[in-house]
Amino acid sequence: MTVAVWFRNDLRVHDNPALFEACRSTGDVVALYLHTPEQWRDHDMGLNKQRFILENVVALSKELAKLNIPLLAISIARFADCARALENICREQGITALHFNEEYELNELHRDTQVFAALSRVGVAVHRHQDQVMLAPGSVLTGQGQPFRVFTPFKRCWLKLVQESSIQPLPIPKKRRAIVLAPTAVELIESWVPAQPANAFWPAGSEEALHRLDDFVAQRIAQYDAQRDFPALDGTSQLSAYLAVGAISARTCFHAALSANHFEWDSGNKGIQTWISELIWREFYKHLSYNFPDVCKGKAFQPHTDLIPWQRNPKLFNAWCEGRTGYPIVDAAMRQLITTGWMHNRLRMVVAMFLTKHLFMDWRLGEAFFMQHLIDGDFSANNGGWQWSASTGADAAPYFRVFNPTRQSERFDAEGEFIRRWLPELSSLHRSQIHDPSPLERQLCGYPAPVVDHRTAVERVKAEFQNVKTSEFA
Ligand SMILES: Cc1cc2nc3c(=O)[nH]c(=O)nc-3n(C[C@H](O)[C@H](O)[C@H](O)COP(=O)(O)OP(=O)(O)OC[C@H]3O[C@@H](n4cnc5c(N)ncnc54)[C@H](O)[C@@H]3O)c2cc1C
């Protein structure tokens, strides 16, 4: 008897429920990976992330080899091809059971439904496991049995429920006896890597992810609440890319934080509590994608906001994409994104509000641009973050509270250290000038004038939101 584990967004051997359960079987265990480049393109997945995933698949194949589990990887086009491909592999390899960890976004759910139906038809037992989040979507509900739309009550209920469940990460399964089947050559997987330079900021593999977690918990988590908003500091974990591909599990992160906090969830060290809360935001957004699948179809969470007449202006959009808006903090952040594939959370909010509120452009443009560049691109967190910033989402920023980018810059990068790092043309400016250089300083530094005036832009966006709000009740 041969049992297979289908790896997707869970590219690790430690704390992997599907792998762990498959390894409880007495038969041979093989691992499967399906590369779907056309689907990735449809999902706006950037080359950075594509490369990162495949590098993690290579790292995973080496970890699996140590357990005597061969990884068979094939390249197909899209999710719709998965059912047929798996059926063929199961037939060829005599696989009688398939295990995988569930994903909760709409296309992924459709894919898994098709796989379940196809394999069940040919007599392969399909076992789905709960892994991406601590509590399965659909299990955290209001007293009326409805999904939460607001974070704070979700968090309260989530904390209550999670304390009743086990958070102990699963161990790496034991080494198995060798089997005859040869794994897919690493060279073949590497040949799927797009022509994209290696990203030195993000070495692939679970080992790196676990090392980052240990380092963060030992050195920085206790100050997280005080440091997390300052982009010049190394105040956050920088684990998002690893969580997005599953090189580390959310359970492992929660467990490490709790161990450092004497197993207190919402008391104890303030830094740890705040970090736990951010991980719960991640859960909240995954639950939203599942409970409100319209957000996976490009719709606004608050339907009336789809009436907003966002402007089309390719020139302004390009200025935003390329970091040429004349607002130093916005431009520095966009250059950080383009260069490293990552952006600090405070700045994601600043640039997202800038695109939607100052430039009055559709949040979907920014959402897609982020996905095309982020190494940690994650549909639910990205959609949630964009809809929060655009005031179209669940529990979103109110439309009349628009960040002033210059004030944000003075507050969170007071010395201008972050700006100097990413905008070398402004590096000679004093802290009092760097957040909003004078016309003469801009000219001398070769830095553009602001593309919009803050006050005028804010008045406009408030009026437009007010209009659609009124028309909703008309
Ligand atoms: C417009 C916008 C787009 C975003 N797009 C993404 C995205 O594509 N992928 C992504 O992982 N995060 C996204 N975020 C959330 C957040 O910015 C990143 O998770 C965070 O900056 C990653 O850095 P870190 O690993 O150092 O986080 P830490 O501060 O160390 O937090 C730990 C983990 O918690 C999770 N997390 C933290 N904050 C949030 C949040 N607000 N929402 C959801 N999860 C969170 C992440 O998995 C993160 O790795 C977005 C936020 C905004 C405002």
The ligand as an SDF file (V2000), in Angstrom:
LIG
                    3D

 53 58  0  0  0  0  0  0  0  0999 V2000
   -1.9920   46.8070    2.2570 C   0  0  0  0  0  0  0  0  0  0  0  0
   -1.4470   45.6240    3.0070 C   0  0  0  0  0  0  0  0  0  0  0  0
   -1.0940   44.4690    2.3180 C   0  0  0  0  0  0  0  0  0  0  0  0
   -0.5800   43.3590    3.0170 C   0  0  0  0  0  0  0  0  0  0  0  0
   -0.2570   42.2250    2.3070 N   0  0  0  0  0  0  0  0  0  0  0  0
    0.2020   41.1340    2.9720 C   0  0  0  0  0  0  0  0  0  0  0  0
    0.5210   39.9390    2.2680 C   0  0  0  0  0  0  0  0  0  0  0  0
    0.3610   39.8250    1.0550 O   0  0  0  0  0  0  0  0  0  0  0  0
    1.0220   38.8940    2.9890 N   0  0  0  0  0  0  0  0  0  0  0  0
    1.1940   38.9630    4.3470 C   0  0  0  0  0  0  0  0  0  0  0  0
    1.6500   37.9800    4.9440 O   0  0  0  0  0  0  0  0  0  0  0  0
    0.8530   40.0640    5.0310 N   0  0  0  0  0  0  0  0  0  0  0  0
    0.3810   41.1560    4.3940 C   0  0  0  0  0  0  0  0  0  0  0  0
    0.0690   42.2850    5.1010 N   0  0  0  0  0  0  0  0  0  0  0  0
    0.1560   42.2530    6.5760 C   0  0  0  0  0  0  0  0  0  0  0  0
    1.4940   42.6990    7.1840 C   0  0  0  0  0  0  0  0  0  0  0  0
    1.9000   43.9210    6.6280 O   0  0  0  0  0  0  0  0  0  0  0  0
    2.6140   41.6810    6.9960 C   0  0  0  0  0  0  0  0  0  0  0  0
    2.1600   40.4070    7.4100 O   0  0  0  0  0  0  0  0  0  0  0  0
    3.8240   42.0230    7.8500 C   0  0  0  0  0  0  0  0  0  0  0  0
    4.3220   43.2980    7.4910 O   0  0  0  0  0  0  0  0  0  0  0  0
    4.8920   40.9720    7.6620 C   0  0  0  0  0  0  0  0  0  0  0  0
    6.0490   41.2790    8.3850 O   0  0  0  0  0  0  0  0  0  0  0  0
    6.5250   40.3800    9.5900 P   0  0  0  0  0  0  0  0  0  0  0  0
    6.5790   38.9610    9.1820 O   0  0  0  0  0  0  0  0  0  0  0  0
    7.7740   41.0060   10.1290 O   0  0  0  0  0  0  0  0  0  0  0  0
    5.3150   40.5690   10.6020 O   0  0  0  0  0  0  0  0  0  0  0  0
    5.1960   40.5400   12.1880 P   0  0  0  0  0  0  0  0  0  0  0  0
    4.8550   41.9210   12.6040 O   0  0  0  0  0  0  0  0  0  0  0  0
    6.3400   39.9010   12.8390 O   0  0  0  0  0  0  0  0  0  0  0  0
    3.8830   39.6550   12.3980 O   0  0  0  0  0  0  0  0  0  0  0  0
    3.9500   38.2120   12.4590 C   0  0  0  0  0  0  0  0  0  0  0  0
    3.0630   37.5890   11.4210 C   0  0  0  0  0  0  0  0  0  0  0  0
    1.7040   37.9150   11.6600 O   0  0  0  0  0  0  0  0  0  0  0  0
    1.0190   38.0750   10.4230 C   0  0  0  0  0  0  0  0  0  0  0  0
    0.5300   39.4480   10.3230 N   0  0  0  0  0  0  0  0  0  0  0  0
    1.0770   40.5400   10.8980 C   0  0  0  0  0  0  0  0  0  0  0  0
    0.3230   41.6230   10.6460 N   0  0  0  0  0  0  0  0  0  0  0  0
   -0.7170   41.2050    9.8910 C   0  0  0  0  0  0  0  0  0  0  0  0
   -1.8410   41.8480    9.3010 C   0  0  0  0  0  0  0  0  0  0  0  0
   -2.0700   43.1500    9.4560 N   0  0  0  0  0  0  0  0  0  0  0  0
   -2.6840   41.1070    8.5580 N   0  0  0  0  0  0  0  0  0  0  0  0
   -2.5040   39.7900    8.4020 C   0  0  0  0  0  0  0  0  0  0  0  0
   -1.4550   39.1180    8.9320 N   0  0  0  0  0  0  0  0  0  0  0  0
   -0.5790   39.8130    9.6710 C   0  0  0  0  0  0  0  0  0  0  0  0
    2.0220   37.7840    9.3040 C   0  0  0  0  0  0  0  0  0  0  0  0
    1.8990   36.4390    8.9300 O   0  0  0  0  0  0  0  0  0  0  0  0
    3.3530   38.0520    9.9970 C   0  0  0  0  0  0  0  0  0  0  0  0
    4.4360   37.3580    9.4410 O   0  0  0  0  0  0  0  0  0  0  0  0
   -0.4450   43.4100    4.4240 C   0  0  0  0  0  0  0  0  0  0  0  0
   -0.8130   44.5830    5.1010 C   0  0  0  0  0  0  0  0  0  0  0  0
   -1.3070   45.6720    4.4030 C   0  0  0  0  0  0  0  0  0  0  0  0
   -1.6860   46.9150    5.1730 C   0  0  0  0  0  0  0  0  0  0  0  0
  1  2  1  0
  2  3  1  0
  2 52  2  0
  3  4  2  0
  4  5  1  0
  4 50  1  0
  5  6  2  0
  6  7  1  0
  6 13  1  0
  7  8  2  0
  7  9  1  0
  9 10  1  0
 10 11  2  0
 10 12  1  0
 12 13  2  0
 13 14  1  0
 14 15  1  0
 14 50  1  0
 15 16  1  0
 16 17  1  0
 16 18  1  0
 18 19  1  0
 18 20  1  0
 20 21  1  0
 20 22  1  0
 22 23  1  0
 23 24  1  0
 24 25  2  0
 24 26  1  0
 24 27  1  0
 27 28  1  0
 28 29  2  0
 28 30  1  0
 28 31  1  0
 31 32  1  0
 32 33  1  0
 33 34  1  0
 33 48  1  0
 34 35  1  0
 35 36  1  0
 35 46  1  0
 36 37  1  0
 36 45  1  0
 37 38  2  0
 38 39  1  0
 39 40  1  0
 39 45  2  0
 40 41  1  0
 40 42  2  0
 42 43  1  0
 43 44  2  0
 44 45  1  0
 46 47  1  0
 46 48  1  0
 48 49  1  0
 50 51  2  0
 51 52  1  0
 52 53  1  0
M  END
$$$$
